[in-house]
Amino acid sequence: MSITPKKIAVLLGGWCSEREVSLVSGASIVEALKSLGHHVIAVDVQRDLPGLLQALLQQPMGKPDVIFNALHGRGGEDGSIQGVLEYLGIPYTHSGVLASALCMDKPIAKKLVSLHGVRCPEGAAMTRDALLKDGVPFEAPYVIKPTNEGSSVGVRIVRKGENFDVVQEGWVYGHEALIERYIPGRELTVGLMGGKALLVTEIKSAADFFDYTAKYSAGHAVHDCPANLPQEVTDEAMRMAEVAYAVLGCSGVARIDVRYDDTKPGTTGLYFLEMNNQPGFTPLSLVPEQAAAKGISFAQLCQWIIEHPVMPS
């Protein structure tokens, strides 16, 4: 494979709850791109716009040819940093401003994909005041989660006989929470490259769901890649992923999380949970693992991503 060296800045770190994950992802990406012969700098992004501009535009190598956005969470994958890069006119990886904002807003994303035939759990976004006044609109078990966090940060399953109080629990994830019916069963995920589903992976963990610890700590989860599923379930999960990717306007690499209640007939137990428009690139991350199962190395995956950037309008 002949590669023309590019000047690449990898954005990592950030200031949200997923900073540590981003640092690990970014370091792996930097090494992979350097191994291919690219000129790479790592930029630890702080909440400092002048500092970011200086880091990007006043390097000895000059203005980057492309930005590899390895940030996660708020500020990094919600359209904010994408807007800065649009203004600067520098091509950048993953999804654009609008798609990033839509994917990060879980209630809006679910409304959009459900309009196109993708099944989602019953649920609603509720303000803190409404939760205090009216309580949850359906019985436990249910899931409460932030409307705009990733990596399962802040997610809690409330079971029968338990109560959830936003004040007592010290809710710090904004004025709204997403409340959804709990879907029992199996945890699935589908990675995508350029809108095409790669594989379906089943994540098996001792936890009630694929939480932050299971995602980023070795030994806490097992990945069956590809998942051992009926073919019709595999096909439908991949179809759901491709529909969601298209509806939300994603580009580059992305990943959807799916819950599968295998007590229901056919594909009726499949439920879309969320779109991850900038999935992780740590040693335990799912999309690189799926790509490897398809014969695409980590470095090749990174190369493909920088070859398919968002071009600023």
N, C-alpha and C positions, 0 to 999 in steps of 0.2 A: 504494500500500500504506500503510494507516494504521497507525502504530506508537505504542504507548503507551510513553513513556520509562521505563526501569527503572534502578535503582541496581545497577550490576554491578561486581564485583571480578574482575579477570583475574589468575589465579595463573600466574607464570612464573618461569623460572630454575631453582631447586632446587639440589641439591648433587651430583647424579650426573654420569656421563660425558656426558649429553645436555643439560647446562645451556645451552650456547651455542645449540643448536637451539631450545630452549624460549624463550630470550630473543627470538629472531627471530620465532618463531611468535606469541608473546604480543604483541609490539609491533605486528604486522600486525593481530591481532584487536582490540587497543585502538583503533587508528585506524578500523577498519571499524565498530565499534560506536558510536564517537563520531560518525561521519559519519551515522549513523541517528538521532542525537539522544539517545542514552542518556547517563546520568551514569556515567562509567567511571573506575575507578582501577586502576593496575597495582600488584601486590604481588609483589616479588621475594622468593620463599620461601627462607629459610635453615633450617638445622637448629636452629630456635629457636622452640619452641611458644609461649611467652609473647609473643614478638615478633609471631608470626603472628596470635595472637588480638587483640593490640592493633591491628595493621594492619587487621584485618577489622571489628572491633567499635567502634573509637573514631575513626572517620572523621567529618568534618563532615557528610557526607551520611547518616550513620546506617548501621545494619545493611544489608548488601546484600540485594536481592531475589533475586539469583541469583549464583552463582560460576561463571565460565567457567574451567575447569581447563585451562590450556595447558602444564602440566608434562609432562615426558616421563621415562621410565625409572623406576628404583627410587625409592621415596618419593612419586612423583607419579602413577604409573598402576598401582601394584601393590596398591591397596586402602588404603594407609596414610593418605594425605591424605583419601581418601574417608571413612574412619572418623572423622576429626576433624570433617569437615563434617556427617556424620550426627549426631554428638554436639551440634554447634552448632545443628542444625535448619535449616540453610540449603540450599535447592535448589542442585544443582550439575550441571554438564554431563558428558556421556559416560556411562560405565558405573558401576554401583554397586560396593560393597565386594567382594562375592563374585566377580562377573564380572571385575572388574579383577585380583583376585588370581589367578584361574584363567587369564586370558589371559597374564599375565606369567610364569606357570610353564609354560614351553614343553612339558616332558614330560607334565604333567598335561593340558594343553589338547589335545595330540595324542591321548592315550589316550581322552579324552572324544569328540572329533569322529570318531575312527576307529570307535568303537562305533556311530556313526550313519551309516556308509557313506561317510565321507570318506577317501580314500586318503592315507596319509602315508608318507614314506620310512622304511625300516627303521632302527631306531636304539634307543639306550638312554642313560639318565642314569647316569654312572659317577662315583664319588668319585675324588679325586686319588690316594688310596692304592691303589684298585683299578686305576687306570690305570698306576701305577708297578709294581704287582705282576704284573698279568695282561696288560696291554697292551690294545689295541683289539680287540674281538671279531670283526672282519671285515677283509678286505684293503682297501688303498687302491684307488681314491680314496674318501676319506670327508671329512666336514665335522665340525669340532669347534667348538662355540659355547657361550657361557654359557647357563645355563638360565633366567636372568631379566634379560637386558639387551635393549635395543632398538637401532634404527638400525644394525644389523650390527656393533655394538661387539664386539670380541674374536673375530669369526668368522674361521676359517682353513680353507682347503681343503688337505688333505694328499693328494698324488698318489703314484702308484706310484714306488717308489724313495726316497721321503722318509720321515722318521720324525718323530714328535711326542713330546716329553718335557715333561711339565707343569712340571718343575723348570727345565730348560734354557730353556724358552720363557717362564719367569717368569709363569705363570698367576696372575692376580690377581682372578679373577671368581668367587670362592667355592670351596667344597669339592667342588662337583660340576661336571661338564661334560656337555653333550649331544653324543653321537657319532651321526652319521647317515651312511648311504650317500650319496654324491654323486650327484645326479640331473643328467645332462647335458641340454643343451637351452636353452630360452628362459625368461626371467624375466617373469612376469605378476603383475598385482595387480588386485584388485577392491575398489572402495570401496562402502560401504553407508550409507544414510540410513534410520534407523528400521527396519532389518532388510531393506530392499529394495536389491538390488544396483543400482549405477549403471551402470558400464561395466567392460570389461576393458581395461587398458592393458598394452602390452608395453614393457619397459624394455630398451634396447639400450645396452650399455656395453662399453668396451675391457677392463674388468676381468673376472675370472672369475665374479663375481657382483655384485649391486647393493650395493656396499660403502658405507661412510660417506662417502668422498670423492665417489663418484658421486651419492649422494643429495643432498648439500648444497653441491656446488661446480659452478658453471655450466660447461657445456662438456664435462662428463665422462659424460653420458648423454643419450640421445634417448628421448623418450616417444612411442610410437605410440598415440594416443588418439582413437578406439577401435583396438584391436589388429586386425591383419589375420589372422584365424583362420577355420578352418572353423566354420560356425554351430553345429555340435554341440559343438565345443570351447568356444566362447563361452558357450553355454547351460549346459554342465556346470560351468565355472569359476564362473559366477554362482550356480548351484545350490549348489555347495560353500560359497560365501561365505555364502549365506543360512542353510544348515544350521548352519554353524559359529557364526554370530552367535546363532542361536536356542539351540543346545546350551549355549553358554558364558554365556548370559544377558545378552548385551550390550544396550546402549541407545544412543540418539543416533547419532553418526557413528563408523564403524569401517572397517577395511580388512584384507583378507587378502592374504598373499603366496603365490604359487603357482609351482611349477616345472613346465615342460611339455617332456617329451621327445617331440619330434614325429617320432621314428623309430618310435614305437609306434602300433599301429592305433587309430583312433577316439579315444576319450577316456581310454584306459588309460595314457597318459603324463602325466596331470595329477596333481600331488602337492601337498597342503596343506603349507605351511611354518610359518606362524604367523599369529595374529590380532593386529593392532595396534588396541587399544581406544581409543587417543588418537593418531590419526595427525597428522603434522606439518601446520603451516599456514604454512610458509615460502613464498617466491616460487617455489620449485621443487617444492613438495609435490604429491602425486598426487591426493588427494581433492578439493581445490579445483579442480584442473585437470579432473577428471572432471565435477564439478558444473558448471563453466563450459561444458563440451561439451554438457551437458543444458540449458543456458540459465539456470543459477543462478549469479548473481554471487557474489563473495567475501563481500560484505556481506550478501546474502540468505542465504548459507549460515550465516554467523555468527548471523543473526537466527533462522533455523530451529533452530539448536542451542540457543539460550537459551530458545526456546519449548517445547523438549522436554527439560527437565531431569529428573534423578533427584530425586524428592521424598522427603526423609528420613522414615523410618518412626517 
